[in-house]
Amino acid sequence: MGFLVFLLFTLIWGAVGGVLPLFVPRSDNRGIIQVMLITTAACCYVMWLCTYMAQVNPLVGPQLSGVTRLLMARGWSS
């Protein structure tokens, strides 16, 4: 399931940054709009990727004391 979500969001932001700029109509600001789409896609993808990776492998876990661990083990074992 995790790989499917990763692939889906990669394809979505890849389409926004790689395909959508090709369909911008010709105008004086076409280059600026294309750069804005590519930059937006890159920034949003990196933000999503950092958030996703932080949830997959958290750097800091809960800090439990020895008494709390014993109480939890006793409560969960019954």
PDB file of N, CA, C, O and CB in Angstrom:
ATOM      1  N   MET A   1       0.824  -1.196   0.000  1.00  0.00           N
ATOM      2  CA  MET A   1       0.000   0.000   0.000  1.00  0.00           C
ATOM      3  C   MET A   1       0.866   1.257   0.000  1.00  0.00           C
ATOM      4  O   MET A   1       0.544   2.238  -0.669  1.00  0.00           O
ATOM      5  CB  MET A   1      -0.937   0.000   1.207  1.00  0.00           C
ATOM      6  N   GLY A   2       1.959   1.223   0.748  1.00  0.00           N
ATOM      7  CA  GLY A   2       2.833   2.384   0.841  1.00  0.00           C
ATOM      8  C   GLY A   2       3.477   2.731  -0.492  1.00  0.00           C
ATOM      9  O   GLY A   2       3.592   3.904  -0.848  1.00  0.00           O
ATOM     10  N   PHE A   3       3.898   1.701  -1.229  1.00  0.00           N
ATOM     11  CA  PHE A   3       4.509   1.948  -2.530  1.00  0.00           C
ATOM     12  C   PHE A   3       3.499   2.515  -3.516  1.00  0.00           C
ATOM     13  O   PHE A   3       3.841   3.348  -4.355  1.00  0.00           O
ATOM     14  CB  PHE A   3       5.113   0.666  -3.084  1.00  0.00           C
ATOM     15  N   LEU A   4       2.258   2.062  -3.412  1.00  0.00           N
ATOM     16  CA  LEU A   4       1.211   2.562  -4.304  1.00  0.00           C
ATOM     17  C   LEU A   4       0.961   4.055  -4.060  1.00  0.00           C
ATOM     18  O   LEU A   4       0.811   4.820  -5.013  1.00  0.00           O
ATOM     19  CB  LEU A   4      -0.096   1.759  -4.104  1.00  0.00           C
ATOM     20  N   VAL A   5       0.916   4.468  -2.802  1.00  0.00           N
ATOM     21  CA  VAL A   5       0.737   5.886  -2.464  1.00  0.00           C
ATOM     22  C   VAL A   5       1.930   6.694  -2.962  1.00  0.00           C
ATOM     23  O   VAL A   5       1.759   7.772  -3.531  1.00  0.00           O
ATOM     24  CB  VAL A   5       0.561   6.071  -0.933  1.00  0.00           C
ATOM     25  N   PHE A   6       3.129   6.179  -2.749  1.00  0.00           N
ATOM     26  CA  PHE A   6       4.336   6.851  -3.208  1.00  0.00           C
ATOM     27  C   PHE A   6       4.314   7.029  -4.730  1.00  0.00           C
ATOM     28  O   PHE A   6       4.626   8.107  -5.237  1.00  0.00           O
ATOM     29  CB  PHE A   6       5.582   6.061  -2.780  1.00  0.00           C
ATOM     30  N   LEU A   7       3.949   5.979  -5.446  1.00  0.00           N
ATOM     31  CA  LEU A   7       3.888   6.026  -6.903  1.00  0.00           C
ATOM     32  C   LEU A   7       2.809   6.989  -7.386  1.00  0.00           C
ATOM     33  O   LEU A   7       3.021   7.731  -8.345  1.00  0.00           O
ATOM     34  CB  LEU A   7       3.633   4.632  -7.466  1.00  0.00           C
ATOM     35  N   LEU A   8       1.660   6.980  -6.730  1.00  0.00           N
ATOM     36  CA  LEU A   8       0.552   7.853  -7.119  1.00  0.00           C
ATOM     37  C   LEU A   8       0.944   9.326  -6.993  1.00  0.00           C
ATOM     38  O   LEU A   8       0.750  10.096  -7.933  1.00  0.00           O
ATOM     39  CB  LEU A   8      -0.686   7.561  -6.258  1.00  0.00           C
ATOM     40  N   PHE A   9       1.485   9.718  -5.863  1.00  0.00           N
ATOM     41  CA  PHE A   9       1.851  11.116  -5.673  1.00  0.00           C
ATOM     42  C   PHE A   9       3.030  11.525  -6.553  1.00  0.00           C
ATOM     43  O   PHE A   9       3.112  12.674  -6.986  1.00  0.00           O
ATOM     44  CB  PHE A   9       2.182  11.370  -4.216  1.00  0.00           C
ATOM     45  N   THR A  10       3.939  10.594  -6.816  1.00  0.00           N
ATOM     46  CA  THR A  10       5.033  10.887  -7.737  1.00  0.00           C
ATOM     47  C   THR A  10       4.497  11.148  -9.133  1.00  0.00           C
ATOM     48  O   THR A  10       4.952  12.069  -9.813  1.00  0.00           O
ATOM     49  CB  THR A  10       6.042   9.734  -7.763  1.00  0.00           C
ATOM     50  N   LEU A  11       3.538  10.348  -9.563  1.00  0.00           N
ATOM     51  CA  LEU A  11       2.945  10.558 -10.886  1.00  0.00           C
ATOM     52  C   LEU A  11       2.136  11.852 -10.960  1.00  0.00           C
ATOM     53  O   LEU A  11       2.173  12.554 -11.970  1.00  0.00           O
ATOM     54  CB  LEU A  11       2.057   9.379 -11.250  1.00  0.00           C
ATOM     55  N   ILE A  12       1.412  12.164  -9.897  1.00  0.00           N
ATOM     56  CA  ILE A  12       0.619  13.408  -9.888  1.00  0.00           C
ATOM     57  C   ILE A  12       1.532  14.622 -10.008  1.00  0.00           C
ATOM     58  O   ILE A  12       1.328  15.465 -10.882  1.00  0.00           O
ATOM     59  CB  ILE A  12      -0.231  13.510  -8.594  1.00  0.00           C
ATOM     60  N   TRP A  13       2.538  14.719  -9.141  1.00  0.00           N
ATOM     61  CA  TRP A  13       3.417  15.897  -9.188  1.00  0.00           C
ATOM     62  C   TRP A  13       4.317  15.864 -10.405  1.00  0.00           C
ATOM     63  O   TRP A  13       4.737  16.917 -10.883  1.00  0.00           O
ATOM     64  CB  TRP A  13       4.267  15.984  -7.924  1.00  0.00           C
ATOM     65  N   GLY A  14       4.626  14.675 -10.923  1.00  0.00           N
ATOM     66  CA  GLY A  14       5.377  14.586 -12.176  1.00  0.00           C
ATOM     67  C   GLY A  14       4.565  15.118 -13.344  1.00  0.00           C
ATOM     68  O   GLY A  14       5.109  15.762 -14.241  1.00  0.00           O
ATOM     69  N   ALA A  15       3.257  14.851 -13.336  1.00  0.00           N
ATOM     70  CA  ALA A  15       2.388  15.375 -14.392  1.00  0.00           C
ATOM     71  C   ALA A  15       2.247  16.887 -14.286  1.00  0.00           C
ATOM     72  O   ALA A  15       2.256  17.586 -15.300  1.00  0.00           O
ATOM     73  CB  ALA A  15       1.007  14.715 -14.327  1.00  0.00           C
ATOM     74  N   VAL A  16       2.118  17.395 -13.065  1.00  0.00           N
ATOM     75  CA  VAL A  16       1.985  18.847 -12.887  1.00  0.00           C
ATOM     76  C   VAL A  16       3.257  19.558 -13.339  1.00  0.00           C
ATOM     77  O   VAL A  16       3.178  20.608 -13.976  1.00  0.00           O
ATOM     78  CB  VAL A  16       1.678  19.190 -11.410  1.00  0.00           C
ATOM     79  N   GLY A  17       4.420  19.008 -13.023  1.00  0.00           N
ATOM     80  CA  GLY A  17       5.675  19.669 -13.370  1.00  0.00           C
ATOM     81  C   GLY A  17       6.244  19.293 -14.714  1.00  0.00           C
ATOM     82  O   GLY A  17       7.052  20.037 -15.271  1.00  0.00           O
ATOM     83  N   GLY A  18       5.839  18.143 -15.256  1.00  0.00           N
ATOM     84  CA  GLY A  18       6.425  17.685 -16.504  1.00  0.00           C
ATOM     85  C   GLY A  18       5.516  17.750 -17.708  1.00  0.00           C
ATOM     86  O   GLY A  18       5.985  17.950 -18.828  1.00  0.00           O
ATOM     87  N   VAL A  19       4.212  17.582 -17.497  1.00  0.00           N
ATOM     88  CA  VAL A  19       3.275  17.530 -18.619  1.00  0.00           C
ATOM     89  C   VAL A  19       2.489  18.833 -18.755  1.00  0.00           C
ATOM     90  O   VAL A  19       2.333  19.353 -19.860  1.00  0.00           O
ATOM     91  CB  VAL A  19       2.313  16.357 -18.448  1.00  0.00           C
ATOM     92  N   LEU A  20       2.000  19.353 -17.649  1.00  0.00           N
ATOM     93  CA  LEU A  20       1.183  20.571 -17.697  1.00  0.00           C
ATOM     94  C   LEU A  20       1.886  21.764 -18.351  1.00  0.00           C
ATOM     95  O   LEU A  20       1.231  22.509 -19.079  1.00  0.00           O
ATOM     96  CB  LEU A  20       0.768  20.949 -16.304  1.00  0.00           C
ATOM     97  N   PRO A  21       3.187  21.982 -18.127  1.00  0.00           N
ATOM     98  CA  PRO A  21       3.834  23.120 -18.789  1.00  0.00           C
ATOM     99  C   PRO A  21       3.795  23.050 -20.319  1.00  0.00           C
ATOM    100  O   PRO A  21       3.905  24.077 -20.988  1.00  0.00           O
ATOM    101  CB  PRO A  21       5.263  23.213 -18.338  1.00  0.00           C
ATOM    102  N   LEU A  22       3.641  21.862 -20.864  1.00  0.00           N
ATOM    103  CA  LEU A  22       3.573  21.729 -22.322  1.00  0.00           C
ATOM    104  C   LEU A  22       2.260  22.244 -22.890  1.00  0.00           C
ATOM    105  O   LEU A  22       2.181  22.571 -24.074  1.00  0.00           O
ATOM    106  CB  LEU A  22       3.763  20.283 -22.722  1.00  0.00           C
ATOM    107  N   PHE A  23       1.234  22.317 -22.059  1.00  0.00           N
ATOM    108  CA  PHE A  23      -0.093  22.722 -22.508  1.00  0.00           C
ATOM    109  C   PHE A  23      -0.443  24.176 -22.186  1.00  0.00           C
ATOM    110  O   PHE A  23      -1.593  24.585 -22.343  1.00  0.00           O
ATOM    111  CB  PHE A  23      -1.114  21.825 -21.896  1.00  0.00           C
ATOM    112  N   VAL A  24       0.528  24.944 -21.745  1.00  0.00           N
ATOM    113  CA  VAL A  24       0.282  26.365 -21.470  1.00  0.00           C
ATOM    114  C   VAL A  24       0.126  27.087 -22.812  1.00  0.00           C
ATOM    115  O   VAL A  24       0.983  26.954 -23.686  1.00  0.00           O
ATOM    116  CB  VAL A  24       1.453  26.999 -20.612  1.00  0.00           C
ATOM    117  N   PRO A  25      -0.951  27.842 -22.980  1.00  0.00           N
ATOM    118  CA  PRO A  25      -1.143  28.528 -24.269  1.00  0.00           C
ATOM    119  C   PRO A  25      -0.081  29.604 -24.512  1.00  0.00           C
ATOM    120  O   PRO A  25       0.477  30.172 -23.573  1.00  0.00           O
ATOM    121  CB  PRO A  25      -2.537  29.162 -24.326  1.00  0.00           C
ATOM    122  N   ARG A  26       0.178  29.862 -25.768  1.00  0.00           N
ATOM    123  CA  ARG A  26       1.193  30.862 -26.132  1.00  0.00           C
ATOM    124  C   ARG A  26       0.732  32.256 -25.722  1.00  0.00           C
ATOM    125  O   ARG A  26      -0.366  32.699 -26.060  1.00  0.00           O
ATOM    126  CB  ARG A  26       1.485  30.820 -27.653  1.00  0.00           C
ATOM    127  N   SER A  27       1.599  32.922 -24.991  1.00  0.00           N
ATOM    128  CA  SER A  27       1.354  34.302 -24.578  1.00  0.00           C
ATOM    129  C   SER A  27       2.693  34.909 -24.181  1.00  0.00           C
ATOM    130  O   SER A  27       3.730  34.249 -24.245  1.00  0.00           O
ATOM    131  CB  SER A  27       0.317  34.379 -23.395  1.00  0.00           C
ATOM    132  N   ASP A  28       2.660  36.156 -23.775  1.00  0.00           N
ATOM    133  CA  ASP A  28       3.897  36.822 -23.360  1.00  0.00           C
ATOM    134  C   ASP A  28       4.470  36.210 -22.084  1.00  0.00           C
ATOM    135  O   ASP A  28       5.681  36.245 -21.866  1.00  0.00           O
ATOM    136  CB  ASP A  28       3.646  38.312 -23.150  1.00  0.00           C
ATOM    137  N   ASN A  29       3.602  35.652 -21.245  1.00  0.00           N
ATOM    138  CA  ASN A  29       4.026  35.120 -19.938  1.00  0.00           C
ATOM    139  C   ASN A  29       4.136  33.602 -19.929  1.00  0.00           C
ATOM    140  O   ASN A  29       4.151  32.998 -18.856  1.00  0.00           O
ATOM    141  CB  ASN A  29       3.056  35.557 -18.860  1.00  0.00           C
ATOM    142  N   ARG A  30       4.212  32.979 -21.083  1.00  0.00           N
ATOM    143  CA  ARG A  30       4.227  31.515 -21.142  1.00  0.00           C
ATOM    144  C   ARG A  30       5.410  30.928 -20.360  1.00  0.00           C
ATOM    145  O   ARG A  30       5.236  29.979 -19.595  1.00  0.00           O
ATOM    146  CB  ARG A  30       4.283  31.049 -22.603  1.00  0.00           C
ATOM    147  N   GLY A  31       6.595  31.483 -20.547  1.00  0.00           N
ATOM    148  CA  GLY A  31       7.784  30.977 -19.853  1.00  0.00           C
ATOM    149  C   GLY A  31       7.666  31.106 -18.343  1.00  0.00           C
ATOM    150  O   GLY A  31       8.066  30.203 -17.608  1.00  0.00           O
ATOM    151  N   ILE A  32       7.127  32.208 -17.883  1.00  0.00           N
ATOM    152  CA  ILE A  32       6.965  32.414 -16.438  1.00  0.00           C
ATOM    153  C   ILE A  32       5.969  31.419 -15.863  1.00  0.00           C
ATOM    154  O   ILE A  32       6.192  30.865 -14.786  1.00  0.00           O
ATOM    155  CB  ILE A  32       6.504  33.853 -16.142  1.00  0.00           C
ATOM    156  N   ILE A  33       4.881  31.192 -16.570  1.00  0.00           N
ATOM    157  CA  ILE A  33       3.874  30.240 -16.097  1.00  0.00           C
ATOM    158  C   ILE A  33       4.447  28.824 -16.071  1.00  0.00           C
ATOM    159  O   ILE A  33       4.166  28.061 -15.147  1.00  0.00           O
ATOM    160  CB  ILE A  33       2.616  30.292 -16.993  1.00  0.00           C
ATOM    161  N   GLN A  34       5.241  28.470 -17.067  1.00  0.00           N
ATOM    162  CA  GLN A  34       5.852  27.143 -17.084  1.00  0.00           C
ATOM    163  C   GLN A  34       6.821  26.964 -15.916  1.00  0.00           C
ATOM    164  O   GLN A  34       6.829  25.924 -15.259  1.00  0.00           O
ATOM    165  CB  GLN A  34       6.580  26.910 -18.410  1.00  0.00           C
ATOM    166  N   VAL A  35       7.628  27.979 -15.670  1.00  0.00           N
ATOM    167  CA  VAL A  35       8.568  27.904 -14.541  1.00  0.00           C
ATOM    168  C   VAL A  35       7.811  27.822 -13.224  1.00  0.00           C
ATOM    169  O   VAL A  35       8.216  27.089 -12.321  1.00  0.00           O
ATOM    170  CB  VAL A  35       9.515  29.126 -14.534  1.00  0.00           C
ATOM    171  N   MET A  36       6.713  28.570 -13.106  1.00  0.00           N
ATOM    172  CA  MET A  36       5.910  28.514 -11.882  1.00  0.00           C
ATOM    173  C   MET A  36       5.318  27.120 -11.671  1.00  0.00           C
ATOM    174  O   MET A  36       5.306  26.625 -10.544  1.00  0.00           O
ATOM    175  CB  MET A  36       4.787  29.558 -11.934  1.00  0.00           C
ATOM    176  N   LEU A  37       4.830  26.482 -12.729  1.00  0.00           N
ATOM    177  CA  LEU A  37       4.282  25.127 -12.602  1.00  0.00           C
ATOM    178  C   LEU A  37       5.355  24.123 -12.192  1.00  0.00           C
ATOM    179  O   LEU A  37       5.124  23.276 -11.328  1.00  0.00           O
ATOM    180  CB  LEU A  37       3.642  24.689 -13.920  1.00  0.00           C
ATOM    181  N   ILE A  38       6.513  24.221 -12.808  1.00  0.00           N
ATOM    182  CA  ILE A  38       7.602  23.285 -12.482  1.00  0.00           C
ATOM    183  C   ILE A  38       8.078  23.501 -11.048  1.00  0.00           C
ATOM    184  O   ILE A  38       8.293  22.536 -10.314  1.00  0.00           O
ATOM    185  CB  ILE A  38       8.786  23.456 -13.468  1.00  0.00           C
ATOM    186  N   THR A  39       8.245  24.760 -10.646  1.00  0.00           N
ATOM    187  CA  THR A  39       8.694  25.064  -9.282  1.00  0.00           C
ATOM    188  C   THR A  39       7.655  24.636  -8.249  1.00  0.00           C
ATOM    189  O   THR A  39       8.003  24.086  -7.204  1.00  0.00           O
ATOM    190  CB  THR A  39       8.987  26.566  -9.137  1.00  0.00           C
ATOM    191  N   THR A  40       6.394  24.887  -8.539  1.00  0.00           N
ATOM    192  CA  THR A  40       5.322  24.477  -7.631  1.00  0.00           C
ATOM    193  C   THR A  40       5.306  22.967  -7.460  1.00  0.00           C
ATOM    194  O   THR A  40       5.200  22.464  -6.342  1.00  0.00           O
ATOM    195  CB  THR A  40       3.964  24.964  -8.148  1.00  0.00           C
ATOM    196  N   ALA A  41       5.411  22.248  -8.565  1.00  0.00           N
ATOM    197  CA  ALA A  41       5.403  20.783  -8.497  1.00  0.00           C
ATOM    198  C   ALA A  41       6.601  20.266  -7.695  1.00  0.00           C
ATOM    199  O   ALA A  41       6.457  19.365  -6.869  1.00  0.00           O
ATOM    200  CB  ALA A  41       5.414  20.180  -9.917  1.00  0.00           C
ATOM    201  N   ALA A  42       7.773  20.835  -7.938  1.00  0.00           N
ATOM    202  CA  ALA A  42       8.967  20.385  -7.226  1.00  0.00           C
ATOM    203  C   ALA A  42       8.858  20.662  -5.725  1.00  0.00           C
ATOM    204  O   ALA A  42       9.169  19.797  -4.906  1.00  0.00           O
ATOM    205  CB  ALA A  42      10.213  21.069  -7.797  1.00  0.00           C
ATOM    206  N   CYS A  43       8.418  21.860  -5.372  1.00  0.00           N
ATOM    207  CA  CYS A  43       8.308  22.212  -3.949  1.00  0.00           C
ATOM    208  C   CYS A  43       7.241  21.387  -3.237  1.00  0.00           C
ATOM    209  O   CYS A  43       7.464  20.907  -2.125  1.00  0.00           O
ATOM    210  CB  CYS A  43       7.992  23.696  -3.798  1.00  0.00           C
ATOM    211  N   CYS A  44       6.092  21.223  -3.870  1.00  0.00           N
ATOM    212  CA  CYS A  44       5.020  20.429  -3.253  1.00  0.00           C
ATOM    213  C   CYS A  44       5.417  18.967  -3.122  1.00  0.00           C
ATOM    214  O   CYS A  44       5.093  18.323  -2.124  1.00  0.00           O
ATOM    215  CB  CYS A  44       3.731  20.545  -4.070  1.00  0.00           C
ATOM    216  N   TYR A  45       6.115  18.437  -4.121  1.00  0.00           N
ATOM    217  CA  TYR A  45       6.547  17.039  -4.059  1.00  0.00           C
ATOM    218  C   TYR A  45       7.568  16.841  -2.944  1.00  0.00           C
ATOM    219  O   TYR A  45       7.485  15.870  -2.192  1.00  0.00           O
ATOM    220  CB  TYR A  45       7.141  16.596  -5.408  1.00  0.00           C
ATOM    221  N   VAL A  46       8.521  17.746  -2.834  1.00  0.00           N
ATOM    222  CA  VAL A  46       9.533  17.617  -1.778  1.00  0.00           C
ATOM    223  C   VAL A  46       8.887  17.743  -0.401  1.00  0.00           C
ATOM    224  O   VAL A  46       9.250  17.016   0.523  1.00  0.00           O
ATOM    225  CB  VAL A  46      10.637  18.686  -1.949  1.00  0.00           C
ATOM    226  N   MET A  47       7.933  18.660  -0.261  1.00  0.00           N
ATOM    227  CA  MET A  47       7.230  18.810   1.019  1.00  0.00           C
ATOM    228  C   MET A  47       6.456  17.542   1.362  1.00  0.00           C
ATOM    229  O   MET A  47       6.503  17.067   2.497  1.00  0.00           O
ATOM    230  CB  MET A  47       6.272  20.017   0.974  1.00  0.00           C
ATOM    231  N   TRP A  48       5.750  17.002   0.386  1.00  0.00           N
ATOM    232  CA  TRP A  48       5.002  15.772   0.616  1.00  0.00           C
ATOM    233  C   TRP A  48       5.949  14.626   0.933  1.00  0.00           C
ATOM    234  O   TRP A  48       5.681  13.837   1.839  1.00  0.00           O
ATOM    235  CB  TRP A  48       4.140  15.429  -0.603  1.00  0.00           C
ATOM    236  N   LEU A  49       7.050  14.525   0.203  1.00  0.00           N
ATOM    237  CA  LEU A  49       7.995  13.428   0.410  1.00  0.00           C
ATOM    238  C   LEU A  49       8.615  13.484   1.807  1.00  0.00           C
ATOM    239  O   LEU A  49       8.746  12.453   2.467  1.00  0.00           O
ATOM    240  CB  LEU A  49       9.097  13.471  -0.655  1.00  0.00           C
ATOM    241  N   CYS A  50       8.992  14.671   2.258  1.00  0.00           N
ATOM    242  CA  CYS A  50       9.554  14.809   3.611  1.00  0.00           C
ATOM    243  C   CYS A  50       8.535  14.425   4.680  1.00  0.00           C
ATOM    244  O   CYS A  50       8.875  13.751   5.652  1.00  0.00           O
ATOM    245  CB  CYS A  50      10.036  16.249   3.845  1.00  0.00           C
ATOM    246  N   THR A  51       7.296  14.851   4.502  1.00  0.00           N
ATOM    247  CA  THR A  51       6.243  14.506   5.453  1.00  0.00           C
ATOM    248  C   THR A  51       5.985  13.006   5.454  1.00  0.00           C
ATOM    249  O   THR A  51       5.852  12.399   6.516  1.00  0.00           O
ATOM    250  CB  THR A  51       4.954  15.263   5.125  1.00  0.00           C
ATOM    251  N   TYR A  52       5.913  12.413   4.286  1.00  0.00           N
ATOM    252  CA  TYR A  52       5.662  10.969   4.161  1.00  0.00           C
ATOM    253  C   TYR A  52       6.797  10.161   4.781  1.00  0.00           C
ATOM    254  O   TYR A  52       6.551   9.211   5.524  1.00  0.00           O
ATOM    255  CB  TYR A  52       5.487  10.576   2.682  1.00  0.00           C
ATOM    256  N   MET A  53       8.030  10.534   4.480  1.00  0.00           N
ATOM    257  CA  MET A  53       9.170   9.791   5.009  1.00  0.00           C
ATOM    258  C   MET A  53       9.287   9.947   6.524  1.00  0.00           C
ATOM    259  O   MET A  53       9.721   9.019   7.206  1.00  0.00           O
ATOM    260  CB  MET A  53      10.460  10.255   4.336  1.00  0.00           C
ATOM    261  N   ALA A  54       8.907  11.102   7.057  1.00  0.00           N
ATOM    262  CA  ALA A  54       8.950  11.296   8.508  1.00  0.00           C
ATOM    263  C   ALA A  54       7.940  10.398   9.211  1.00  0.00           C
ATOM    264  O   ALA A  54       8.172   9.970  10.341  1.00  0.00           O
ATOM    265  CB  ALA A  54       8.681  12.763   8.861  1.00  0.00           C
ATOM    266  N   GLN A  55       6.823  10.110   8.552  1.00  0.00           N
ATOM    267  CA  GLN A  55       5.825   9.234   9.152  1.00  0.00           C
ATOM    268  C   GLN A  55       6.200   7.769   8.992  1.00  0.00           C
ATOM    269  O   GLN A  55       5.855   6.944   9.838  1.00  0.00           O
ATOM    270  CB  GLN A  55       4.461   9.490   8.534  1.00  0.00           C
ATOM    271  N   VAL A  56       6.896   7.443   7.925  1.00  0.00           N
ATOM    272  CA  VAL A  56       7.291   6.055   7.692  1.00  0.00           C
ATOM    273  C   VAL A  56       8.374   5.631   8.685  1.00  0.00           C
ATOM    274  O   VAL A  56       8.316   4.534   9.241  1.00  0.00           O
ATOM    275  CB  VAL A  56       7.790   5.871   6.245  1.00  0.00           C
ATOM    276  N   ASN A  57       9.348   6.493   8.902  1.00  0.00           N
ATOM    277  CA  ASN A  57      10.452   6.167   9.792  1.00  0.00           C
ATOM    278  C   ASN A  57      10.697   7.346  10.734  1.00  0.00           C
ATOM    279  O   ASN A  57      11.559   8.182  10.461  1.00  0.00           O
ATOM    280  CB  ASN A  57      11.737   5.822   8.983  1.00  0.00           C
ATOM    281  N   PRO A  58       9.955   7.422  11.831  1.00  0.00           N
ATOM    282  CA  PRO A  58      10.127   8.569  12.734  1.00  0.00           C
ATOM    283  C   PRO A  58      11.507   8.555  13.394  1.00  0.00           C
ATOM    284  O   PRO A  58      12.029   7.499  13.752  1.00  0.00           O
ATOM    285  CB  PRO A  58       9.030   8.569  13.813  1.00  0.00           C
ATOM    286  N   LEU A  59      12.078   9.732  13.545  1.00  0.00           N
ATOM    287  CA  LEU A  59      13.403   9.839  14.155  1.00  0.00           C
ATOM    288  C   LEU A  59      13.325   9.775  15.670  1.00  0.00           C
ATOM    289  O   LEU A  59      14.242   9.264  16.313  1.00  0.00           O
ATOM    290  CB  LEU A  59      14.080  11.131  13.727  1.00  0.00           C
ATOM    291  N   VAL A  60      12.255  10.280  16.247  1.00  0.00           N
ATOM    292  CA  VAL A  60      12.115  10.321  17.698  1.00  0.00           C
ATOM    293  C   VAL A  60      10.873   9.544  18.087  1.00  0.00           C
ATOM    294  O   VAL A  60       9.778   9.833  17.605  1.00  0.00           O
ATOM    295  CB  VAL A  60      12.041  11.783  18.219  1.00  0.00           C
ATOM    296  N   GLY A  61      11.037   8.575  18.943  1.00  0.00           N
ATOM    297  CA  GLY A  61       9.910   7.803  19.435  1.00  0.00           C
ATOM    298  C   GLY A  61       9.553   8.239  20.846  1.00  0.00           C
ATOM    299  O   GLY A  61      10.218   9.101  21.420  1.00  0.00           O
ATOM    300  N   PRO A  62       8.519   7.655  21.399  1.00  0.00           N
ATOM    301  CA  PRO A  62       8.124   8.018  22.757  1.00  0.00           C
ATOM    302  C   PRO A  62       9.185   7.577  23.769  1.00  0.00           C
ATOM    303  O   PRO A  62       9.755   6.492  23.650  1.00  0.00           O
ATOM    304  CB  PRO A  62       6.764   7.391  23.104  1.00  0.00           C
ATOM    305  N   GLN A  63       9.439   8.422  24.759  1.00  0.00           N
ATOM    306  CA  GLN A  63      10.400   8.121  25.810  1.00  0.00           C
ATOM    307  C   GLN A  63       9.624   7.685  27.056  1.00  0.00           C
ATOM    308  O   GLN A  63       8.984   8.503  27.716  1.00  0.00           O
ATOM    309  CB  GLN A  63      11.318   9.357  26.114  1.00  0.00           C
ATOM    310  N   LEU A  64       9.689   6.409  27.362  1.00  0.00           N
ATOM    311  CA  LEU A  64       8.946   5.864  28.499  1.00  0.00           C
ATOM    312  C   LEU A  64       9.908   5.506  29.619  1.00  0.00           C
ATOM    313  O   LEU A  64      11.014   5.023  29.376  1.00  0.00           O
ATOM    314  CB  LEU A  64       8.123   4.624  28.078  1.00  0.00           C
ATOM    315  N   SER A  65       9.477   5.749  30.840  1.00  0.00           N
ATOM    316  CA  SER A  65      10.290   5.350  31.993  1.00  0.00           C
ATOM    317  C   SER A  65      10.085   3.852  32.247  1.00  0.00           C
ATOM    318  O   SER A  65       9.194   3.225  31.674  1.00  0.00           O
ATOM    319  CB  SER A  65       9.915   6.191  33.267  1.00  0.00           C
ATOM    320  N   GLY A  66      10.924   3.303  33.112  1.00  0.00           N
ATOM    321  CA  GLY A  66      10.839   1.878  33.416  1.00  0.00           C
ATOM    322  C   GLY A  66       9.516   1.502  34.068  1.00  0.00           C
ATOM    323  O   GLY A  66       8.963   0.441  33.781  1.00  0.00           O
ATOM    324  N   VAL A  67       9.004   2.362  34.942  1.00  0.00           N
ATOM    325  CA  VAL A  67       7.736   2.095  35.628  1.00  0.00           C
ATOM    326  C   VAL A  67       6.589   2.080  34.618  1.00  0.00           C
ATOM    327  O   VAL A  67       5.716   1.215  34.683  1.00  0.00           O
ATOM    328  CB  VAL A  67       7.472   3.156  36.730  1.00  0.00           C
ATOM    329  N   THR A  68       6.590   3.020  33.697  1.00  0.00           N
ATOM    330  CA  THR A  68       5.533   3.079  32.685  1.00  0.00           C
ATOM    331  C   THR A  68       5.559   1.837  31.813  1.00  0.00           C
ATOM    332  O   THR A  68       4.506   1.293  31.478  1.00  0.00           O
ATOM    333  CB  THR A  68       5.682   4.337  31.817  1.00  0.00           C
ATOM    334  N   ARG A  69       6.744   1.384  31.445  1.00  0.00           N
ATOM    335  CA  ARG A  69       6.863   0.165  30.631  1.00  0.00           C
ATOM    336  C   ARG A  69       6.315  -1.050  31.368  1.00  0.00           C
ATOM    337  O   ARG A  69       5.622  -1.883  30.784  1.00  0.00           O
ATOM    338  CB  ARG A  69       8.326  -0.080  30.244  1.00  0.00           C
ATOM    339  N   LEU A  70       6.631  -1.142  32.652  1.00  0.00           N
ATOM    340  CA  LEU A  70       6.128  -2.274  33.429  1.00  0.00           C
ATOM    341  C   LEU A  70       4.606  -2.239  33.547  1.00  0.00           C
ATOM    342  O   LEU A  70       3.950  -3.273  33.426  1.00  0.00           O
ATOM    343  CB  LEU A  70       6.759  -2.282  34.822  1.00  0.00           C
ATOM    344  N   LEU A  71       4.039  -1.047  33.782  1.00  0.00           N
ATOM    345  CA  LEU A  71       2.588  -0.923  33.874  1.00  0.00           C
ATOM    346  C   LEU A  71       1.913  -1.257  32.539  1.00  0.00           C
ATOM    347  O   LEU A  71       0.867  -1.906  32.514  1.00  0.00           O
ATOM    348  CB  LEU A  71       2.206   0.493  34.317  1.00  0.00           C
ATOM    349  N   MET A  72       2.503  -0.823  31.457  1.00  0.00           N
ATOM    350  CA  MET A  72       1.936  -1.132  30.151  1.00  0.00           C
ATOM    351  C   MET A  72       2.008  -2.632  29.853  1.00  0.00           C
ATOM    352  O   MET A  72       1.054  -3.212  29.335  1.00  0.00           O
ATOM    353  CB  MET A  72       2.664  -0.342  29.061  1.00  0.00           C
ATOM    354  N   ALA A  73       3.135  -3.251  30.179  1.00  0.00           N
ATOM    355  CA  ALA A  73       3.284  -4.697  29.946  1.00  0.00           C
ATOM    356  C   ALA A  73       2.285  -5.478  30.782  1.00  0.00           C
ATOM    357  O   ALA A  73       1.707  -6.452  30.301  1.00  0.00           O
ATOM    358  CB  ALA A  73       4.720  -5.159  30.272  1.00  0.00           C
ATOM    359  N   ARG A  74       2.071  -5.065  32.034  1.00  0.00           N
ATOM    360  CA  ARG A  74       1.114  -5.749  32.907  1.00  0.00           C
ATOM    361  C   ARG A  74      -0.306  -5.563  32.392  1.00  0.00           C
ATOM    362  O   ARG A  74      -1.091  -6.510  32.406  1.00  0.00           O
ATOM    363  CB  ARG A  74       1.227  -5.228  34.351  1.00  0.00           C
ATOM    364  N   GLY A  75      -0.654  -4.354  31.934  1.00  0.00           N
ATOM    365  CA  GLY A  75      -2.002  -4.097  31.460  1.00  0.00           C
ATOM    366  C   GLY A  75      -2.306  -4.759  30.132  1.00  0.00           C
ATOM    367  O   GLY A  75      -3.439  -5.182  29.901  1.00  0.00           O
ATOM    368  N   TRP A  76      -1.334  -4.857  29.266  1.00  0.00           N
ATOM    369  CA  TRP A  76      -1.565  -5.433  27.936  1.00  0.00           C
ATOM    370  C   TRP A  76      -1.505  -6.953  27.926  1.00  0.00           C
ATOM    371  O   TRP A  76      -2.042  -7.588  27.019  1.00  0.00           O
ATOM    372  CB  TRP A  76      -0.556  -4.891  26.962  1.00  0.00           C
ATOM    373  N   SER A  77      -0.855  -7.541  28.926  1.00  0.00           N
ATOM    374  CA  SER A  77      -0.712  -9.001  28.934  1.00  0.00           C
ATOM    375  C   SER A  77      -1.993  -9.712  29.373  1.00  0.00           C
ATOM    376  O   SER A  77      -2.152 -10.903  29.108  1.00  0.00           O
ATOM    377  CB  SER A  77       0.433  -9.404  29.848  1.00  0.00           C
ATOM    378  N   SER A  78      -2.895  -9.012  30.032  1.00  0.00           N
ATOM    379  CA  SER A  78      -4.109  -9.688  30.505  1.00  0.00           C
ATOM    380  C   SER A  78      -5.200  -9.697  29.493  1.00  0.00           C
ATOM    381  O   SER A  78      -6.279 -10.230  29.753  1.00  0.00           O
ATOM    382  CB  SER A  78      -4.610  -9.051  31.745  1.00  0.00           C
TER     383      SER A  78
END
